[in-house]
Amino acid sequence: MSVAGTYDCIVKTPMGDQKAAFTVVPSDDGASFSGGLSSDMMGSMDIETGSIEGNTLSWQMKMTVPMPMDLDCTATIDGDQLEGSVNAGAFGSMALTGQRGG
């Protein structure tokens, strides 16, 4: 099954659970992906260096709202479920969960 789609996600941040829409657009060769994450609190961020290995995604994003920060992320897709983490430097690792929208 393809990892493509838009996932309705929750990021467990120090400021509480944040809802986000995470979009995954695989490349033609299936080894990388583009897309982005959008939320009310964190704004919109583009995927940087998105890679796909099997059903595991890894990528980076640059957050600007509410403060500038580089984020390193990983997630595993199992059917329509997404589970992973967002590493936010000094703030540590935050859980990321999601469900592919239909």
Contacts in CASP RR format, 6 or more apart in sequence:
PFRMAT RR
TARGET T0000
AUTHOR 0000-0000-0000
METHOD contacts of the structure
MODEL  1
MSVAGTYDCIVKTPMGDQKAAFTVVPSDDGASFSGGLSSDMMGSMDIETG
SIEGNTLSWQMKMTVPMPMDLDCTATIDGDQLEGSVNAGAFGSMALTGQR
GG
1 77 0 8 1.000
1 79 0 8 1.000
2 26 0 8 1.000
3 24 0 8 1.000
3 26 0 8 1.000
3 33 0 8 1.000
3 52 0 8 1.000
3 55 0 8 1.000
3 57 0 8 1.000
3 77 0 8 1.000
4 24 0 8 1.000
4 25 0 8 1.000
4 26 0 8 1.000
5 23 0 8 1.000
5 24 0 8 1.000
5 25 0 8 1.000
5 100 0 8 1.000
5 101 0 8 1.000
6 21 0 8 1.000
6 22 0 8 1.000
6 23 0 8 1.000
6 24 0 8 1.000
6 100 0 8 1.000
6 101 0 8 1.000
7 21 0 8 1.000
7 22 0 8 1.000
7 23 0 8 1.000
7 24 0 8 1.000
7 82 0 8 1.000
7 98 0 8 1.000
7 99 0 8 1.000
7 100 0 8 1.000
7 101 0 8 1.000
8 19 0 8 1.000
8 21 0 8 1.000
8 98 0 8 1.000
8 99 0 8 1.000
8 101 0 8 1.000
9 19 0 8 1.000
9 20 0 8 1.000
9 21 0 8 1.000
9 22 0 8 1.000
9 37 0 8 1.000
9 82 0 8 1.000
9 96 0 8 1.000
9 97 0 8 1.000
9 98 0 8 1.000
10 17 0 8 1.000
10 18 0 8 1.000
10 19 0 8 1.000
10 20 0 8 1.000
10 96 0 8 1.000
10 97 0 8 1.000
10 98 0 8 1.000
11 17 0 8 1.000
11 18 0 8 1.000
11 20 0 8 1.000
11 39 0 8 1.000
11 42 0 8 1.000
11 86 0 8 1.000
11 94 0 8 1.000
11 95 0 8 1.000
11 96 0 8 1.000
12 94 0 8 1.000
12 95 0 8 1.000
12 96 0 8 1.000
13 41 0 8 1.000
13 88 0 8 1.000
13 91 0 8 1.000
13 94 0 8 1.000
14 91 0 8 1.000
14 94 0 8 1.000
15 41 0 8 1.000
18 39 0 8 1.000
18 40 0 8 1.000
18 41 0 8 1.000
18 42 0 8 1.000
19 39 0 8 1.000
19 40 0 8 1.000
20 37 0 8 1.000
20 38 0 8 1.000
20 39 0 8 1.000
20 42 0 8 1.000
21 37 0 8 1.000
21 38 0 8 1.000
21 39 0 8 1.000
22 36 0 8 1.000
22 37 0 8 1.000
22 82 0 8 1.000
22 98 0 8 1.000
23 35 0 8 1.000
23 36 0 8 1.000
23 37 0 8 1.000
23 38 0 8 1.000
24 33 0 8 1.000
24 35 0 8 1.000
24 57 0 8 1.000
25 33 0 8 1.000
25 34 0 8 1.000
25 35 0 8 1.000
26 32 0 8 1.000
26 33 0 8 1.000
26 52 0 8 1.000
27 33 0 8 1.000
27 34 0 8 1.000
30 52 0 8 1.000
31 51 0 8 1.000
31 52 0 8 1.000
32 49 0 8 1.000
32 50 0 8 1.000
32 51 0 8 1.000
32 52 0 8 1.000
33 47 0 8 1.000
33 50 0 8 1.000
33 51 0 8 1.000
33 52 0 8 1.000
33 57 0 8 1.000
33 59 0 8 1.000
34 46 0 8 1.000
34 47 0 8 1.000
34 50 0 8 1.000
35 46 0 8 1.000
35 47 0 8 1.000
36 44 0 8 1.000
36 45 0 8 1.000
36 46 0 8 1.000
36 47 0 8 1.000
36 61 0 8 1.000
37 44 0 8 1.000
37 45 0 8 1.000
37 47 0 8 1.000
37 61 0 8 1.000
38 44 0 8 1.000
38 45 0 8 1.000
41 65 0 8 1.000
41 66 0 8 1.000
42 63 0 8 1.000
42 65 0 8 1.000
42 66 0 8 1.000
43 63 0 8 1.000
43 64 0 8 1.000
43 65 0 8 1.000
45 61 0 8 1.000
45 62 0 8 1.000
45 63 0 8 1.000
45 64 0 8 1.000
45 71 0 8 1.000
46 61 0 8 1.000
46 62 0 8 1.000
47 59 0 8 1.000
47 60 0 8 1.000
47 61 0 8 1.000
48 59 0 8 1.000
48 60 0 8 1.000
48 61 0 8 1.000
48 62 0 8 1.000
49 59 0 8 1.000
49 60 0 8 1.000
50 57 0 8 1.000
50 58 0 8 1.000
50 59 0 8 1.000
50 60 0 8 1.000
51 57 0 8 1.000
51 58 0 8 1.000
51 59 0 8 1.000
55 76 0 8 1.000
55 77 0 8 1.000
55 78 0 8 1.000
56 74 0 8 1.000
56 75 0 8 1.000
56 76 0 8 1.000
56 77 0 8 1.000
57 73 0 8 1.000
57 74 0 8 1.000
57 75 0 8 1.000
57 76 0 8 1.000
57 77 0 8 1.000
58 72 0 8 1.000
58 73 0 8 1.000
58 74 0 8 1.000
59 73 0 8 1.000
59 74 0 8 1.000
60 70 0 8 1.000
60 71 0 8 1.000
60 72 0 8 1.000
60 73 0 8 1.000
61 70 0 8 1.000
61 71 0 8 1.000
61 73 0 8 1.000
62 68 0 8 1.000
62 69 0 8 1.000
62 70 0 8 1.000
62 71 0 8 1.000
63 69 0 8 1.000
63 70 0 8 1.000
63 71 0 8 1.000
63 88 0 8 1.000
69 88 0 8 1.000
69 89 0 8 1.000
69 91 0 8 1.000
70 89 0 8 1.000
71 86 0 8 1.000
71 87 0 8 1.000
71 88 0 8 1.000
72 86 0 8 1.000
72 87 0 8 1.000
73 84 0 8 1.000
73 85 0 8 1.000
73 86 0 8 1.000
73 87 0 8 1.000
73 96 0 8 1.000
74 84 0 8 1.000
74 85 0 8 1.000
75 82 0 8 1.000
75 83 0 8 1.000
75 84 0 8 1.000
75 85 0 8 1.000
75 96 0 8 1.000
76 82 0 8 1.000
76 83 0 8 1.000
76 84 0 8 1.000
79 100 0 8 1.000
80 99 0 8 1.000
80 100 0 8 1.000
80 101 0 8 1.000
81 97 0 8 1.000
81 98 0 8 1.000
81 99 0 8 1.000
81 100 0 8 1.000
82 96 0 8 1.000
82 97 0 8 1.000
82 98 0 8 1.000
82 99 0 8 1.000
82 100 0 8 1.000
83 96 0 8 1.000
83 97 0 8 1.000
83 98 0 8 1.000
84 95 0 8 1.000
84 96 0 8 1.000
84 97 0 8 1.000
85 93 0 8 1.000
85 94 0 8 1.000
85 95 0 8 1.000
85 96 0 8 1.000
86 93 0 8 1.000
86 94 0 8 1.000
86 96 0 8 1.000
87 93 0 8 1.000
87 94 0 8 1.000
88 94 0 8 1.000
END
